[in-house]
Structure formats: structure tokens, C-alpha cells
Amino acid sequence: MAEQTQHPRQAQPHWFVVGAGGFVGAGIANELRTRRLQFSEPHAERVATSARTPEAVIQAADARGDLVARVSAGITPGAFVINAAGLASPDAAEDDALYGANALWPAVLALACARSGAARLVHLSSAAVQGERPVLDETWETSPFSPYSRSKALGEAALRQLAPRLPDGMLTILRATSVQGAGRRTTASLARVAASPLASVAGAGDAPSPVSSLAALAQFAVDVAEARPDRLLVLQPWEGMTVRGVLEAAGGRAPLRLPAPLCRAAVAAGYALSRLAGGRLHGAVRRAEVMWFGQSQAPGWAEEAGALPRPRAAAVLRQAAQARARAR
């Protein structure tokens, strides 16, 4: 009888969720808990920077060798790291703390992961970096429209330039779309608007919406870390909702249908007024534009790899509508 070769079971990597105290980080931690994967929840260091170019951000990260060493010491070799830290403030003012959290910190963490021998780093970015572009995709073409989206775009650009200094396949940037979930202020706000006379769509309302769910994002983020995509940048896939479907789920009733030309004129006027006000109204105008016209998504790595998470956005929005009804 031939002797059977015993293959030792490969040890599971230890996971680190940076920013697990936040909305997205907590969702990712819950996903890891559901999969019974061992993880730690280190806090992100608070950093600020006056850097406004990728080169300056990298220089600032290199200058913080003490911080890189301290962060690296807490990461075990072979670890899988997901960076969900940052300032998720769409209406935030332009300041050094915002750029520190969304641009400098990711660069510091990437250097620390490389130094520690981490196997994977998934950095959570935002589709807001592509701003008013009609189609979200996995290209490096960005069109940020606010301090928040500019800070996230700068974080992406810095990591892209830093990537050649990192181990092959270590880093993936994941652009999250309009993530909704229980307890999120933007989700409660969406439910209020959807139940109000302001709830409206342009034309038939069948345009795709980038609204997504925290659970789907968390599932996708963990899958991305384990799959090691063949590209540096991936986009959270579409969950199949239309602008009309979003408002119906979140408001419990059909939205008003407005003529598309009227909506386009209102958006153009809103952006013009915002420019006169120094851009302060841009976020509000953009939210109205997305409510009316949505935003398409080009198929990307998720579709190619068959790594589509289970859609849960509609259920999340219905729960938000029910929570609002109970609170009244």
C-alpha cells in the first residue's frame, strides 16, 4: 500500500481592519466575524498634511518614518489589511485634517504594510472621485467636485505612484459607491427625502443608481483581499437599482416624474449658483442630480471574475423606510 503524503493545512492569515469603529469598517468587521476569520481592529493615526499633489503626499509619508515604523510594528507578516479609515464627510471643508486622513494616512499605511511583510492591503476609496462623469469605471480618470472627493482622489493618486515601491500584488484600491446601511445619517436622510414631496426622478426614472449596501461592500472587500485581482483599481459593482427603485424602496411610494429637460436645466442653474457661492452648494446639487439621473457603472473586475456580492440595497432602503415610519 503506497504511503499517503500528508499536506500540512495552510494557516489562515490574520486580518486587520483599520477604522473598524466607523460605519464601513464595522461592516467589514462583521463580515469577517461571520466568516469566522481572526482579525484585529487597530486605530488609524490622526495625521494632517498641507500636501496637495501625489508627490508631496509621498514625500510627507516618507518624512514620517517614525510613524511608519510604529504602525508596521503592529502588523504581522502575511497579514491581510483593509483600510476603512478616513473622513467620510461629503460636505467637509478644505483643511489639512481631511487631506491627512484621506491621502497621507493611506500612503503611510501602505509603507507600513510593505515594511511589515503584509500580504495584502485593500484601501477603501470612493466613487465620488469620478464626480459628475456619466459612467463610473475602473480607469484613473477622475473629476472630483468637492474637498472630500478631491482628498480621496489625491489618496488614490498617491497610492498609484507609490505602488512600484510596494511588493507585487500587495495593494488594491477599492472604489465604493453610494453605500447605505442602518444607522448611517445619509441613509436616514435619503429615506426622509424619498418620503417627501421632493422625491422625484427625471423622465421614467429607469436610469441606474449607484446606491449600494454596506453588507455587499463588506462582502466584496473581503473577497477582493482574498482574490488578489490582476489590477490595482477595482470598482464596487452595481446592485441593480434604478433611481425610481431607490426612491420607492426608501419612501414607500412612487416618486414624482419630472421632464428630463427641466431637471437638466435645474442642475445647470444649481451648479452656476454654487460656483458663485464658492462651491458651497455643489454637494447638494450633485445629490439632486444623482437622485434624478443616477449614474451608470461600467462592468469591471467583479463581473470578469464572477465576484459579484449578493445585492442587498433594496432591503436596506426598505428597512430605513420602516425605521422612519416607526419613529414618527
Secondary structure as UniProt FT lines:
FT   STRAND          15..18
FT   TURN            19..21
FT   HELIX           23..34
FT   TURN            35..36
FT   STRAND          39..40
FT   HELIX           54..63
FT   HELIX           65..73
FT   TURN            77..78
FT   STRAND          80..83
FT   TURN            90..91
FT   HELIX           96..99
FT   HELIX           100..104
FT   HELIX           105..116
FT   STRAND          120..126
FT   HELIX           127..130
FT   TURN            131..132
FT   STRAND          135..136
FT   HELIX           147..162
FT   HELIX           163..165
FT   TURN            168..169
FT   STRAND          171..176
FT   STRAND          178..180
FT   TURN            182..183
FT   HELIX           185..194
FT   TURN            197..198
FT   STRAND          200..202
FT   TURN            203..204
FT   STRAND          211..213
FT   HELIX           214..227
FT   STRAND          233..235
FT   HELIX           243..251
FT   STRAND          256..258
FT   HELIX           260..276
FT   TURN            277..281
FT   HELIX           282..293
FT   STRAND          296..297
FT   HELIX           301..305
FT   HELIX           313..327
//
